[in-house]
Amino acid sequence: MEHNVGPMDALARLFGGAVLGSAALATLAGYGGGPSALTPALGVGALLLLASGAMNTCGVYRVLGVDTT
């Protein structure tokens, strides 16, 4: 796959993924204050952000023609 996510964008995605992942785990453990049904959505969002940040590619950017490299 062709890279279309630049270094600052990738760093922001990795940070956001870590935050969402932490929120998912906190919600799962009962510390997040939100409904436990929210946990899967937070977890999937975290995985998507972490994957796109690690691989420097984003499918949405590809469709929209955005390139931040």
C-alpha positions in Angstrom: 0.0 0.0 0.0 1.1 3.5 -0.7 1.8 5.7 2.3 -0.6 8.7 2.6 -0.2 9.6 6.3 2.7 11.8 7.3 4.7 11.6 10.5 2.8 14.2 12.5 -0.5 12.7 11.4 0.7 9.2 12.3 1.8 10.4 15.7 -1.6 12.0 16.3 -3.3 8.7 15.3 -1.1 6.6 17.6 -1.7 9.0 20.5 -5.5 9.0 19.8 -5.5 5.3 19.5 -3.8 5.0 22.9 -6.3 7.3 24.5 -9.3 5.5 23.0 -7.8 2.2 24.0 -7.3 3.4 27.6 -10.9 4.7 27.6 -12.2 1.3 26.4 -10.3 -0.5 29.1 -11.5 1.9 31.8 -15.1 1.6 30.6 -14.8 -2.2 30.6 -13.4 -2.1 34.2 -16.2 0.2 35.3 -14.0 3.3 35.8 -15.0 5.2 32.6 -18.4 6.3 33.8 -19.9 5.5 30.4 -22.1 2.6 29.5 -20.3 -0.7 29.0 -21.9 -1.0 25.5 -19.6 1.8 24.5 -16.5 -0.4 25.0 -16.5 -2.3 21.7 -16.9 1.0 19.7 -14.0 2.6 21.6 -11.9 -0.6 21.1 -12.5 -0.7 17.4 -11.8 3.0 17.0 -8.5 2.5 18.9 -7.5 -0.4 16.7 -8.3 1.5 13.5 -6.3 4.6 14.7 -3.3 2.5 15.9 -3.2 0.5 12.7 -3.4 3.5 10.4 -0.8 5.3 12.4 1.6 2.3 12.4 1.1 1.5 8.7 1.1 5.2 7.6 -1.9 4.6 5.4 -5.6 5.6 5.6 -8.4 4.2 3.5 -10.5 7.3 4.0 -7.7 9.6 3.0 -7.2 7.4 -0.1 -10.9 7.8 -1.1 -10.8 11.5 -0.5 -7.5 12.0 -2.3 -5.8 13.4 0.8 -2.0 12.9 1.3 -0.2 14.3 4.4 3.2 12.9 3.7 
